[in-house]
Amino acid sequence: MVKYSLIVPAYNEEKSLKLFYDAVTPMMKGLQEEYEIIFVNDGSRDATREILRGLADLDKRVKVCNFSRNFGQQAALLCGLEMASGEAMIAMDADLQDPPEVALQMIEKWKEGYDVVHGKRRKRKGETVFKKATAFVFYRLMRRITGLDMPADTGDFKLYDRKVVDAILSMKEHDRLLRAQTTWVGFKQTFIEFDRPERVAGETHYTLKKMVKLAQSGVFPNTDYTLTFPIKLGLGLGVLSTACLITFIVLACCGINFGGLTAWLFPTVGLLAAIILLCQGVANIHTSMIYREVQNRPKYIVADKYNFDEQ
C-alpha cells in the first residue's frame, strides 16, 4: 500500500494538467514516501485523455481512469476513492485552485492524528458574486435542515484517512455529496484555512445547472425536512385561514363591508393551487431519487485505465 493518494477529477482540463503535474510532483517527491496521483477523466471532450495518457507513460505513479461519458465530479471523486490504495487520500482540483502547499499542511495534521482535514476557503479569487452568495447560502441551509454540522466554506479539497474512506464507501446510495457524507461518518476532523487563487488556465465548468444538481444531491438524501414541510405548511395555512375566517365574521358582525368574500376568491384559489403544486413537486423529487436508488445502476462506467496493474 502506498502512503498517499492524490485524487484529481478532470473535465476538459487540457490547459491545466501539465501545470498541475509539474507543481505537485516535486512536492510529493520531497516527502520521500510512496505516493500515487489518480486522475479521473470525467468524459472530457478536449485533449485531456491524450495528455493524461502521456503523463501515465512518463510516470508510473500517475494512474488514469477514463469514464465512458461525463458522470459528474462526485462520481469522479468516488471512483478515485475506490481506486486509491493510499493510507491517506487527498482530493483536489486539477486547476490548482487547491494549492499544493495546503495539501502538505493537511498531511501534517493527519500525522498529528486527525482523520479528516478540510480545506476551508477564506477568500475565493476569480469567482462571481453570485457563486459566492449561493455557496454561502447553501452551507447554512444544509446545516439548518439536515442537522449535519458541515464546516462552512469548504469544498471537496480534503484529506481522508483510509478508515474514513472505507466508511464512506460502505454507504450504498447513488446520489452523493461527499462533503456531507464526510461529516455524517464522523471521526476526528479539523480544517486548514487558505486563500483560494484563480484558475491557472481554462474556465470553470461548474454551471448553475450543475450547482443545483449538487445541492439537490446534498439536501434530499440527508434530510426528511422536505417530506415534513408540507405538513408544517398546511398547519400554517390552516391557522391563517382560520384567522381570516374569524376576521371576516367579526367584520360582518360590526357591519363593515369591504367587497365581500368574492374579492378574495380567485387569489385564494390561486395561492392554494400554487402551494399544492409546490408540495407535489417536492415530493416528486424524493420519489425520483428513490426510483434511481431502486434502479441500482452503476454510479459510473470506466472505459479504460492505465498503471493500476503496477500497484
Rosetta silent file (secondary structure, phi, psi, omega in degrees, C-alpha in Angstrom):
SEQUENCE: MVKYSLIVPAYNEEKSLKLFYDAVTPMMKGLQEEYEIIFVNDGSRDATREILRGLADLDKRVKVCNFSRNFGQQAALLCGLEMASGEAMIAMDADLQDPPEVALQMIEKWKEGYDVVHGKRRKRKGETVFKKATAFVFYRLMRRITGLDMPADTGDFKLYDRKVVDAILSMKEHDRLLRAQTTWVGFKQTFIEFDRPERVAGETHYTLKKMVKLAQSGVFPNTDYTLTFPIKLGLGLGVLSTACLITFIVLACCGINFGGLTAWLFPTVGLLAAIILLCQGVANIHTSMIYREVQNRPKYIVADKYNFDEQ
SCORE:     score description
SCORE:     0.000 S_00000001
   1 L     0.000  134.425  176.968    0.000    0.000    0.000 S_00000001
   2 L   -78.587  165.300 -176.753    1.291    3.466   -0.871 S_00000001
   3 L   -79.301  -47.942 -174.181    1.320    6.226    1.717 S_00000001
   4 E  -127.722  141.312  173.834   -0.554    8.976   -0.124 S_00000001
   5 E  -123.067  121.896  171.986   -3.091    9.043   -2.951 S_00000001
   6 E   -94.143  127.197 -178.087   -3.913   12.280   -4.743 S_00000001
   7 E  -112.437  119.170 -170.394   -7.347   12.092   -6.374 S_00000001
   8 E  -129.177   98.974  172.678   -7.843   14.563   -9.196 S_00000001
   9 E   -67.920  145.145 -179.311  -11.106   14.739  -11.203 S_00000001
  10 E  -141.279  124.321  174.626  -10.595   16.267  -14.642 S_00000001
  11 L  -133.668  110.686 -178.397  -13.178   17.508  -17.122 S_00000001
  12 L    53.757   53.533 -177.442  -11.851   19.415  -20.145 S_00000001
  13 L  -113.380   34.701 -175.942   -8.682   20.405  -18.290 S_00000001
  14 L   -58.090  -30.379 -177.380   -6.178   20.135  -21.152 S_00000001
  15 L   -82.335  -16.259 -173.606   -4.621   23.512  -20.265 S_00000001
  16 L  -104.592  -23.419 -167.731   -4.167   22.731  -16.571 S_00000001
  17 H   -61.450  -48.168 -178.972   -2.995   19.127  -16.360 S_00000001
  18 H   -65.267  -39.170  178.172    0.698   19.570  -17.140 S_00000001
  19 H   -63.132  -41.244  178.024    0.882   22.619  -14.854 S_00000001
  20 H   -62.624  -48.450 -178.631   -0.753   20.614  -12.067 S_00000001
  21 H   -60.196  -44.062 -179.259    1.619   17.679  -12.539 S_00000001
  22 H   -65.882  -29.568  179.809    4.685   19.946  -12.575 S_00000001
  23 H   -80.671  -37.508 -172.479    3.540   21.671   -9.372 S_00000001
  24 H   -85.125  -37.425 -173.480    2.554   18.573   -7.406 S_00000001
  25 H   -59.232  -49.401  177.967    5.268   16.075   -8.345 S_00000001
  26 H   -60.634  -35.771  179.393    8.252   17.865   -6.722 S_00000001
  27 H   -63.221  -46.205 -178.226    6.182   18.421   -3.597 S_00000001
  28 H   -70.229  -36.814  177.270    5.269   14.745   -3.285 S_00000001
  29 H   -63.754  -33.104 -179.558    8.805   13.571   -4.035 S_00000001
  30 H   -64.682  -21.048  178.384   10.027   15.849   -1.256 S_00000001
  31 L   -73.464  -21.619  179.996    8.067   13.798    1.272 S_00000001
  32 L    58.073   38.685  175.863   10.276   10.799    0.439 S_00000001
  33 L  -136.219  157.963 -177.787    7.323    8.459    0.860 S_00000001
  34 L   -65.448  140.051  178.651    5.365    6.369   -1.626 S_00000001
  35 E  -150.273  165.686  173.772    2.550    8.161   -3.427 S_00000001
  36 E  -142.193  150.963  175.335    0.259    7.934   -6.435 S_00000001
  37 E  -117.617  115.134 -178.409   -1.672   10.504   -8.446 S_00000001
  38 E  -104.234  110.326  174.809   -5.019    9.242   -9.674 S_00000001
  39 E   -94.123  130.158  175.817   -6.564   11.316  -12.448 S_00000001
  40 E  -112.826  108.010 -179.252  -10.207   10.549  -13.213 S_00000001
  41 E   -81.817  107.907 -172.627  -11.120   11.795  -16.677 S_00000001
  42 L   -87.417   58.751  176.012  -14.839   12.565  -16.423 S_00000001
  43 L    67.599   38.579 -178.215  -15.704   12.146  -20.115 S_00000001
  44 L   -62.802  150.179 -179.767  -13.686   15.146  -21.335 S_00000001
  45 L  -107.593   -0.517  178.809  -14.177   16.314  -24.916 S_00000001
  46 L  -102.312 -150.209 -176.396  -10.831   18.061  -25.346 S_00000001
  47 L   -88.988   14.781 -178.883   -7.308   16.622  -25.274 S_00000001
  48 H   -54.143  -45.291 -177.617   -7.483   15.681  -21.567 S_00000001
  49 H   -59.681  -46.768 -177.317   -7.450   11.953  -22.332 S_00000001
  50 H   -67.484  -39.871  179.858   -4.356   12.131  -24.541 S_00000001
  51 H   -65.069  -42.420  178.854   -2.455   14.365  -22.111 S_00000001
  52 H   -65.334  -36.606  177.082   -3.184   12.040  -19.201 S_00000001
  53 H   -62.762  -40.198  177.740   -2.041    9.049  -21.242 S_00000001
  54 H   -63.819  -42.061  178.422    1.228   10.855  -21.882 S_00000001
  55 H   -65.393  -37.744  179.190    1.716   11.602  -18.187 S_00000001
  56 H   -67.492  -35.961  177.132    0.939    7.977  -17.318 S_00000001
  57 H   -69.038  -33.195 -178.147    3.533    6.742  -19.828 S_00000001
  58 H   -76.479  -35.823 -172.080    6.082    9.157  -18.381 S_00000001
  59 L  -138.075  114.241 -177.694    5.442    8.405  -14.703 S_00000001
  60 L   -68.713  -13.197  175.302    4.126    5.084  -13.403 S_00000001
  61 L   -80.576   -9.833  174.593    2.896    6.807  -10.250 S_00000001
  62 E   -89.514  121.210 -178.723    0.361    8.600  -12.435 S_00000001
  63 E  -120.613  135.801 -171.331   -2.742    6.455  -12.765 S_00000001
  64 E  -123.949  134.156  174.759   -5.582    7.341  -15.087 S_00000001
  65 E  -124.303  118.275 -178.596   -9.198    6.271  -15.124 S_00000001
  66 E  -101.621  123.149  175.200  -11.271    7.334  -18.149 S_00000001
  67 E   -76.093  155.058  178.091  -15.056    7.423  -17.869 S_00000001
  68 L   -74.110  -20.882  175.489  -17.172    6.354  -20.824 S_00000001
  69 L  -160.768 -177.314  179.330  -19.014    9.689  -20.578 S_00000001
  70 L   -78.758  114.566  178.995  -19.453   12.630  -18.230 S_00000001
  71 L  -107.315   -7.628  177.301  -20.844   11.323  -14.922 S_00000001
  72 L   104.806  158.964 -175.137  -20.070   14.390  -12.791 S_00000001
  73 H   -62.086  -40.682 -177.308  -17.485   15.469  -10.246 S_00000001
  74 H   -65.284  -38.524  175.990  -18.910   13.462   -7.344 S_00000001
  75 H   -64.852  -39.101  179.393  -18.798   10.244   -9.366 S_00000001
  76 H   -65.493  -42.588  177.186  -15.207   11.030  -10.363 S_00000001
  77 H   -63.003  -42.876  179.685  -14.210   11.609   -6.743 S_00000001
  78 H   -62.373  -42.440  177.352  -15.935    8.409   -5.676 S_00000001
  79 H   -59.206  -45.446  179.378  -14.116    6.473   -8.394 S_00000001
  80 H   -60.665  -41.225  178.561  -10.807    7.898   -7.213 S_00000001
  81 H   -64.491  -39.107 -179.864  -11.523    6.896   -3.621 S_00000001
  82 H   -70.054  -33.264 -177.943  -12.432    3.380   -4.710 S_00000001
  83 H   -84.085  -21.132 -172.417   -9.304    3.032   -6.847 S_00000001
  84 L   -69.248  146.310  177.924   -6.892    4.583   -4.328 S_00000001
  85 L  -117.536    6.562 -175.969   -4.543    2.392   -2.326 S_00000001
  86 L   -75.200  159.937  172.717   -3.097    5.067   -0.048 S_00000001
  87 L   -76.843  -29.146  174.898   -3.242    5.277    3.717 S_00000001
  88 E  -131.512  136.623 -177.119   -4.247    8.922    3.301 S_00000001
  89 E  -121.208  133.351 -179.651   -6.138   10.310    0.301 S_00000001
  90 E  -119.328  117.964  176.708   -6.250   13.945   -0.789 S_00000001
  91 E   -93.494  129.530 -178.445   -8.950   15.083   -3.219 S_00000001
  92 L  -152.520  157.601 -178.915   -8.070   18.242   -5.124 S_00000001
  93 L   -79.471  154.887 -179.480   -8.905   20.099   -8.345 S_00000001
  94 L   -80.997  -10.539 -173.974   -6.707   19.966  -11.433 S_00000001
  95 L   -90.877    7.715  179.101   -6.803   23.739  -11.940 S_00000001
  96 L    65.193   18.058  170.387   -4.500   24.478   -8.945 S_00000001
  97 L   -74.709  -17.248  170.816   -7.221   26.398   -7.121 S_00000001
  98 L   -99.742   99.309 -171.225   -6.479   23.905   -4.359 S_00000001
  99 L   -61.813  132.296  179.189   -2.877   24.936   -3.547 S_00000001
 100 H   -58.581  -34.068 -178.936   -0.426   22.010   -3.276 S_00000001
 101 H   -64.545  -27.931  176.507    1.273   23.606   -0.262 S_00000001
 102 H   -69.626  -33.894  176.689   -2.018   23.339    1.635 S_00000001
 103 H   -60.309  -37.365  176.709   -2.015   19.605    0.906 S_00000001
 104 H   -63.561  -39.622  177.542    1.299   19.407    2.754 S_00000001
 105 H   -65.164  -36.175  176.814   -0.294   21.122    5.756 S_00000001
 106 H   -62.408  -41.464  179.254   -3.126   18.586    5.594 S_00000001
 107 H   -62.141  -39.583  177.619   -0.605   15.764    5.743 S_00000001
 108 H   -62.044  -42.132  177.626    0.948   17.298    8.856 S_00000001
 109 H   -64.045  -38.646  178.261   -2.474   17.429   10.516 S_00000001
 110 H   -62.303  -41.670  179.400   -3.070   13.802    9.547 S_00000001
 111 H   -66.405  -23.392  176.530    0.216   12.817   11.166 S_00000001
 112 L   -77.455  -10.397  176.846   -0.991   14.591   14.311 S_00000001
 113 L   117.586    2.977  178.652   -3.907   12.135   14.456 S_00000001
 114 L   -81.571  141.356 -177.736   -6.745   13.791   12.514 S_00000001
 115 L   -92.292  -28.118  176.419   -8.811   11.529   10.246 S_00000001
 116 E  -134.425  132.669  176.257  -10.288   14.252    8.019 S_00000001
 117 E  -125.094  113.949 -179.550   -8.692   17.586    7.184 S_00000001
 118 E   -87.893  143.437  168.065  -10.896   20.086    5.359 S_00000001
 119 E   -90.235  115.260 -176.445   -9.572   22.911    3.233 S_00000001
 120 E  -106.471  124.230 -173.276  -11.526   25.993    4.341 S_00000001
 121 E   -86.916  122.737  173.569  -11.552   28.966    1.986 S_00000001
 122 E   -82.038  -46.189  179.564  -11.036   32.443    3.431 S_00000001
 123 E  -130.313  150.477 -178.995  -11.123   34.173    0.052 S_00000001
 124 E  -127.940   92.556 -177.827  -12.239   32.940   -3.356 S_00000001
 125 L   -75.998  146.548  175.285  -10.495   34.809   -6.160 S_00000001
 126 L    78.004    8.873 -179.847  -11.878   34.783   -9.678 S_00000001
 127 L  -111.055  147.171 -176.441  -15.403   33.748   -8.653 S_00000001
 128 L   -72.157  159.753  177.020  -18.552   35.744   -9.256 S_00000001
 129 H   -60.984  -38.076 -179.764  -20.563   37.393   -6.513 S_00000001
 130 H   -61.094  -45.967 -178.448  -23.457   35.096   -7.419 S_00000001
 131 H   -65.404  -40.885  178.389  -21.389   31.927   -6.900 S_00000001
 132 H   -63.854  -41.103 -178.511  -20.020   33.170   -3.584 S_00000001
 133 H   -66.652  -44.003 -179.584  -23.503   34.150   -2.409 S_00000001
 134 H   -66.099  -36.230  177.272  -25.083   30.816   -3.387 S_00000001
 135 H   -65.046  -41.512  178.926  -22.252   28.912   -1.679 S_00000001
 136 H   -59.978  -46.596 -178.688  -22.759   30.976    1.485 S_00000001
 137 H   -66.943  -40.467 -175.080  -26.491   30.231    1.498 S_00000001
 138 H   -59.404  -49.572 -176.421  -26.018   26.544    0.629 S_00000001
 139 H   -65.362  -38.462  178.746  -23.825   25.659    3.594 S_00000001
 140 H   -69.093  -38.100  178.042  -26.046   27.492    6.078 S_00000001
 141 H   -65.991  -43.098  179.247  -29.159   25.864    4.590 S_00000001
 142 H   -58.704  -44.361 -179.446  -27.572   22.417    4.722 S_00000001
 143 H   -66.656  -33.171 -176.311  -26.727   22.820    8.385 S_00000001
 144 H   -72.690  -44.569 -170.707  -30.207   24.125    9.142 S_00000001
 145 H  -100.618  -15.154  179.166  -32.341   21.438    7.527 S_00000001
 146 H  -101.281  -21.153 -176.481  -30.112   18.345    7.647 S_00000001
 147 L    78.979    0.498  177.445  -28.683   18.696   11.146 S_00000001
 148 L   -82.269  130.728 -178.520  -25.205   17.904    9.746 S_00000001
 149 L   -85.036   60.682  179.824  -22.539   20.153   11.205 S_00000001
 150 L   -67.225  127.943  177.244  -20.868   20.693    7.839 S_00000001
 151 L   -64.198  130.314 -177.664  -17.978   23.148    8.114 S_00000001
 152 L   -68.861  153.669  173.838  -18.868   26.264    6.140 S_00000001
 153 L    61.436   31.379  172.959  -16.849   27.422    3.140 S_00000001
 154 E  -116.987  147.946  177.305  -15.304   24.021    2.476 S_00000001
 155 E  -114.496 -134.755 -179.502  -15.486   22.129   -0.792 S_00000001
 156 E  -100.262    6.007  175.661  -14.091   18.767   -1.846 S_00000001
 157 E   -78.396   98.308 -174.374  -10.474   19.703   -1.134 S_00000001
 158 E  -147.786  158.215  166.627   -9.901   17.335    1.779 S_00000001
 159 E  -106.760  133.742  178.753   -7.595   14.723    3.200 S_00000001
 160 E  -119.536  134.161  168.791   -9.226   11.427    4.184 S_00000001
 161 E   -75.562  154.401 -177.737   -7.775    8.683    6.325 S_00000001
 162 H   -54.399  -41.042 -177.379   -8.245    5.171    4.953 S_00000001
 163 H   -67.932  -28.803  176.556  -10.815    4.231    7.616 S_00000001
 164 H   -69.623  -42.814  178.363  -12.927    7.285    6.730 S_00000001
 165 H   -62.749  -42.682  178.176  -12.907    6.314    3.056 S_00000001
 166 H   -59.660  -39.149  179.066  -13.892    2.752    3.940 S_00000001
 167 H   -66.813  -41.891  179.360  -16.830    4.122    5.946 S_00000001
 168 H   -65.117  -42.507 -178.666  -17.932    6.384    3.075 S_00000001
 169 H   -68.895  -20.196  177.279  -17.663    3.577    0.523 S_00000001
 170 L   -73.732  -13.440  178.301  -19.831    1.365    2.725 S_00000001
 171 L   -85.194  124.779 -166.624  -22.707    3.780    2.076 S_00000001
 172 L   -99.486    1.757 -179.039  -24.526    2.496   -0.986 S_00000001
 173 L   -67.103  155.808 -176.550  -26.694    5.418   -2.091 S_00000001
 174 L   -91.996  -42.185  178.415  -26.218    6.759   -5.604 S_00000001
 175 L   -80.102  106.587 -171.728  -26.990   10.451   -5.160 S_00000001
 176 L  -121.465  143.749  162.492  -23.957   11.577   -3.217 S_00000001
 177 L  -126.632  101.569 -170.342  -22.484   14.746   -1.842 S_00000001
 178 H   -59.886  -33.109 -179.416  -19.204   13.518   -0.404 S_00000001
 179 H   -66.870  -30.046  175.482  -18.675   16.564    1.772 S_00000001
 180 H   -74.322  -41.510  179.753  -21.995   15.813    3.523 S_00000001
 181 H   -67.439  -32.343  176.857  -21.182   12.113    3.907 S_00000001
 182 H   -62.570  -38.890  176.653  -17.761   13.010    5.298 S_00000001
 183 H   -69.364  -40.175 -175.693  -19.492   14.953    8.052 S_00000001
 184 H   -64.071  -38.697 -175.492  -22.032   12.175    8.641 S_00000001
 185 H   -73.107  -19.579  175.375  -19.456    9.410    9.225 S_00000001
 186 L    86.506 -132.980 -174.185  -17.782   11.421   11.974 S_00000001
 187 L    72.026  179.005 -175.958  -14.219   10.655   13.138 S_00000001
 188 L   -83.772  116.654 -172.728  -11.699   13.263   14.254 S_00000001
 189 E  -125.494  149.906  174.984  -11.888   16.246   11.905 S_00000001
 190 E  -149.212 -176.272  179.425  -10.219   19.627   11.580 S_00000001
 191 E  -146.408  160.178  175.823   -9.617   22.231    8.872 S_00000001
 192 E  -124.334  126.234  179.523   -6.928   24.435    7.385 S_00000001
 193 E   -83.429  143.641  177.189   -7.798   27.911    6.155 S_00000001
 194 E  -155.228  160.616  175.320   -6.389   29.168    2.865 S_00000001
 195 E   -94.063  120.908 -176.463   -6.993   31.800    0.203 S_00000001
 196 E   -81.425  120.645 -179.364   -8.238   30.143   -2.965 S_00000001
 197 L   -79.731  176.218  174.692   -6.439   31.526   -6.039 S_00000001
 198 L   -74.073  164.170  175.661   -7.796   31.868   -9.549 S_00000001
 199 L   -61.372  144.938  178.268   -7.561   29.020  -12.026 S_00000001
 200 L   -76.316  -23.903 -179.747   -4.164   28.687  -13.648 S_00000001
 201 L  -164.789  160.354  176.293   -5.785   28.086  -17.041 S_00000001
 202 L    75.075 -170.981 -178.413   -9.118   27.435  -18.696 S_00000001
 203 L  -125.640  155.543  177.947  -12.590   28.249  -17.426 S_00000001
 204 L   -64.420  143.754  179.179  -14.777   26.832  -14.707 S_00000001
 205 L  -107.591   10.020 -179.949  -17.090   24.027  -15.780 S_00000001
 206 L   -89.928   92.858  178.244  -19.443   24.412  -12.835 S_00000001
 207 L   -77.949  168.344  177.503  -22.602   25.761  -14.433 S_00000001
 208 H   -59.746  -38.427  179.584  -25.673   26.850  -12.491 S_00000001
 209 H   -61.574  -42.071  179.703  -27.374   23.598  -13.512 S_00000001
 210 H   -68.493  -37.265  178.622  -24.523   21.545  -12.047 S_00000001
 211 H   -65.184  -39.522  178.094  -24.536   23.574   -8.835 S_00000001
 212 H   -64.560  -42.812  179.554  -28.285   23.000   -8.436 S_00000001
 213 H   -64.281  -39.577  178.516  -27.846   19.257   -9.013 S_00000001
 214 H   -63.677  -43.110  178.649  -25.014   19.146   -6.486 S_00000001
 215 H   -63.189  -40.964  179.383  -27.145   20.955   -3.922 S_00000001
 216 H   -61.480  -42.324  179.716  -30.027   18.583   -4.594 S_00000001
 217 H   -67.226  -23.559  178.275  -27.763   15.558   -4.037 S_00000001
 218 H   -84.807  -38.860 -173.058  -26.676   17.058   -0.739 S_00000001
 219 H   -78.836  -56.547 -168.389  -30.039   18.120    0.651 S_00000001
 220 H   -66.688  -39.052  178.564  -32.563   15.428   -0.227 S_00000001
 221 H   -73.088  -11.892 -172.476  -30.640   12.265    0.770 S_00000001
 222 H  -111.368    9.418 -179.572  -29.677   13.807    4.118 S_00000001
 223 L  -155.953  152.979  170.533  -32.975   15.102    5.465 S_00000001
 224 L  -106.799   14.461 -178.172  -36.680   14.360    5.694 S_00000001
 225 H   -58.208  -41.264 -178.174  -37.399   18.067    6.077 S_00000001
 226 H   -67.114  -23.277  177.611  -38.878   18.277    2.585 S_00000001
 227 H   -80.702  -33.393 -179.903  -41.292   15.469    3.462 S_00000001
 228 H   -87.958  -16.455 -177.979  -42.455   17.105    6.681 S_00000001
 229 H   -59.667  -42.456  178.046  -42.522   20.622    5.238 S_00000001
 230 H   -57.935  -34.764  178.097  -45.951   20.199    3.539 S_00000001
 231 H   -65.274  -45.177  179.052  -47.443   19.270    6.936 S_00000001
 232 H   -63.102  -41.473  179.598  -45.943   22.381    8.530 S_00000001
 233 H   -65.160  -40.467  178.796  -47.101   24.482    5.619 S_00000001
 234 H   -64.450  -41.095  177.629  -50.588   23.006    5.852 S_00000001
 235 H   -63.310  -42.686  178.557  -50.790   23.731    9.584 S_00000001
 236 H   -63.494  -42.768  178.817  -49.637   27.283    8.996 S_00000001
 237 H   -65.110  -36.099  178.565  -52.129   27.765    6.194 S_00000001
 238 H   -64.544  -42.667  177.479  -54.882   26.312    8.391 S_00000001
 239 H   -62.830  -44.040 -179.673  -54.096   28.771   11.190 S_00000001
 240 H   -64.049  -42.775  179.626  -54.022   31.652    8.710 S_00000001
 241 H   -63.961  -40.592  178.478  -57.287   30.581    7.084 S_00000001
 242 H   -63.901  -42.154  178.367  -58.965   30.262   10.478 S_00000001
 243 H   -62.261  -41.029  178.413  -57.738   33.716   11.480 S_00000001
 244 H   -64.406  -42.181  179.935  -59.088   35.159    8.226 S_00000001
 245 H   -62.032  -44.069  178.524  -62.432   33.461    8.764 S_00000001
 246 H   -62.346  -40.060  178.739  -62.695   34.850   12.305 S_00000001
 247 H   -61.831  -44.817  178.979  -61.771   38.300   10.962 S_00000001
 248 H   -60.441  -40.476 -178.878  -64.495   38.123    8.310 S_00000001
 249 H   -66.094  -44.092  179.595  -67.048   37.108   10.943 S_00000001
 250 H   -62.046  -44.512  179.834  -66.020   39.935   13.283 S_00000001
 251 H   -63.891  -39.454  179.020  -66.160   42.488   10.462 S_00000001
 252 H   -64.983  -39.574  178.595  -69.542   41.203    9.362 S_00000001
 253 H   -65.920  -28.241  179.367  -70.858   41.486   12.920 S_00000001
 254 L   -87.057    0.114  178.702  -69.597   45.077   13.026 S_00000001
 255 L    75.534   19.806  179.918  -71.396   45.878    9.782 S_00000001
 256 L   -94.352  125.204 -178.879  -68.184   46.555    7.849 S_00000001
 257 L  -119.520  115.788 -178.319  -68.332   45.623    4.169 S_00000001
 258 L  -117.294   28.209  176.409  -65.079   45.811    2.173 S_00000001
 259 L   119.531  -10.583  177.606  -66.119   43.998   -1.005 S_00000001
 260 L    81.859  172.063 -178.208  -67.249   40.654    0.303 S_00000001
 261 L   -69.810  -22.244 -177.811  -65.630   37.272    0.143 S_00000001
 262 H   -59.733  -35.758 -178.495  -65.883   37.178   -3.639 S_00000001
 263 H   -63.141  -24.663 -178.088  -62.980   39.614   -3.950 S_00000001
 264 H   -95.920   -4.790 -171.082  -60.734   37.105   -2.187 S_00000001
 265 H   -64.406  -54.591 -173.172  -61.889   34.019   -4.072 S_00000001
 266 H   -67.990  -47.318  177.149  -59.605   33.972   -7.103 S_00000001
 267 H   -63.268  -33.081  178.511  -56.292   34.927   -5.427 S_00000001
 268 H   -65.568  -45.905  178.678  -57.046   32.481   -2.608 S_00000001
 269 H   -63.193  -40.957  179.009  -57.694   29.637   -5.029 S_00000001
 270 H   -63.558  -41.077  178.688  -54.583   30.549   -6.999 S_00000001
 271 H   -64.689  -43.620  179.239  -52.451   30.598   -3.868 S_00000001
 272 H   -63.085  -40.652  178.927  -53.782   27.243   -2.716 S_00000001
 273 H   -64.343  -40.440  178.956  -53.150   25.715   -6.143 S_00000001
 274 H   -63.551  -41.574  179.647  -49.565   27.026   -6.147 S_00000001
 275 H   -64.372  -41.979  179.281  -48.936   25.583   -2.696 S_00000001
 276 H   -62.469  -44.708 -179.706  -50.337   22.193   -3.743 S_00000001
 277 H   -65.348  -38.893  178.796  -48.181   22.112   -6.865 S_00000001
 278 H   -63.076  -46.843  179.664  -45.099   23.145   -4.884 S_00000001
 279 H   -63.591  -40.270  178.525  -45.635   20.433   -2.300 S_00000001
 280 H   -64.446  -38.832  178.916  -46.267   17.868   -5.017 S_00000001
 281 H   -64.270  -41.479  177.992  -43.073   18.906   -6.780 S_00000001
 282 H   -62.039  -44.266  178.469  -41.023   18.488   -3.616 S_00000001
 283 H   -63.593  -35.557 -179.825  -42.491   15.027   -3.076 S_00000001
 284 H   -66.260  -33.940  178.165  -41.756   14.150   -6.702 S_00000001
 285 H   -63.422  -44.078  176.688  -38.069   14.966   -6.246 S_00000001
 286 H   -61.442  -42.887 -179.258  -37.895   12.492   -3.402 S_00000001
 287 H   -62.011  -41.558 -179.242  -39.772    9.927   -5.478 S_00000001
 288 H   -65.720  -36.022  179.234  -37.380   10.346   -8.409 S_00000001
 289 H   -70.518  -37.267  175.404  -34.379    9.854   -6.131 S_00000001
 290 H   -62.630  -39.621  179.688  -35.944    6.701   -4.659 S_00000001
 291 H   -61.718  -43.232  179.576  -36.505    5.494   -8.210 S_00000001
 292 H   -66.048  -34.901  177.296  -32.829    5.957   -9.089 S_00000001
 293 H   -66.239  -40.888 -179.159  -31.839    4.052   -5.958 S_00000001
 294 H   -66.639  -34.198  176.992  -34.169    1.180   -6.882 S_00000001
 295 H   -58.841  -35.986  177.483  -32.689    1.087  -10.397 S_00000001
 296 L    57.433   38.445  175.783  -29.328    0.312   -8.771 S_00000001
 297 L   -73.401  157.225  175.316  -27.353    1.367  -11.831 S_00000001
 298 L   -63.113  148.737 -177.088  -23.569    1.770  -11.502 S_00000001
 299 L   -75.103  -18.762  175.767  -22.519    5.222  -10.333 S_00000001
 300 L  -163.505  165.081  177.574  -20.055    5.446  -13.211 S_00000001
 301 L  -127.788  125.929 -179.666  -18.628    3.311  -16.036 S_00000001
 302 E   -90.508  125.234  177.579  -14.905    3.037  -16.660 S_00000001
 303 E   -80.432  -46.641  175.686  -13.907    2.859  -20.319 S_00000001
 304 E  -163.365  169.085 -179.499  -10.221    2.110  -19.638 S_00000001
 305 E  -152.081  157.306 -176.573   -7.458    2.815  -17.136 S_00000001
 306 E  -128.102  143.851  171.450   -3.679    2.978  -17.008 S_00000001
 307 L    72.284    3.138  179.470   -0.980    1.984  -14.493 S_00000001
 308 H   -76.436  -22.652  179.854   -3.329    0.416  -11.951 S_00000001
 309 H   -75.048  -14.502 -177.159   -1.872   -3.040  -12.583 S_00000001
 310 H   -93.796   12.237 -178.389    1.544   -1.867  -11.434 S_00000001
 311 L   -63.783    0.000    0.000    0.450   -1.119   -7.840 S_00000001
